[in-house]
């Protein structure tokens, strides 16, 4: 199976082509960036496909990160993935960033549970706790950092994600210390690809996984009022 994986959810713009028969990515590129995903993504994908020496029609599916993450970044990646899938006539699947962060640890069948955490700003994090075998111990959620620190009840956790250090720095002194802290600005595109190969296209929809409403909202009431006649 050939999978094109795309990630623009956080502070990277990345793509890779996984060949499951060879058990490796045959092409990949990752650029660190906080902004500019829209301009960088399609040229980056073109370079990756050229390196893989295949056409889009040869792909079996497209995988893309669905969030939580940057609203703008998510729209860029999802739009590109859906467009390529439509043009190539291939299925597109979604992979959450929290799952992609936790996957490398879970793949080792490690004993500690894993806390995947993403900075949600305003002293909040998106987070989820999974056991060493990948089963969920908490549902994905957004919460104040202090509330997320309550996950220490599961024991010595392996912290992963771009908020891993943020949590480690505020870890309660009377709680079991984290077994390991892996801070990465974005998930490894390799694991986005492998998860994309593993999920069921019928249940892993490629749609935004926000966990909260956007900070900026359309000025719907303002437009409505402007359209009404004056009542002076």
Secondary structure, DSSP 8 states (H G I E B T S, - for coil): -EEEEEE-SSSEEEEEEEETTTTEEEEEEEEE-SS-HHHHHHHHHHHHHHHHT--GGG-SEEEEEEESS-HHHHHHHHHHHHHHHHHHT-EEEEEEHHHHHHHHHHTTT-SS-EEEEEEEETTEEEEEEE-TTS-BSS--EEEEHHHHGGGGGG-S-EEESTTHHHHHHT--TTS---SEEE--SS--HHHHHHHHHHS-TTTS--S---SS--SS---HHHHHHHHS----
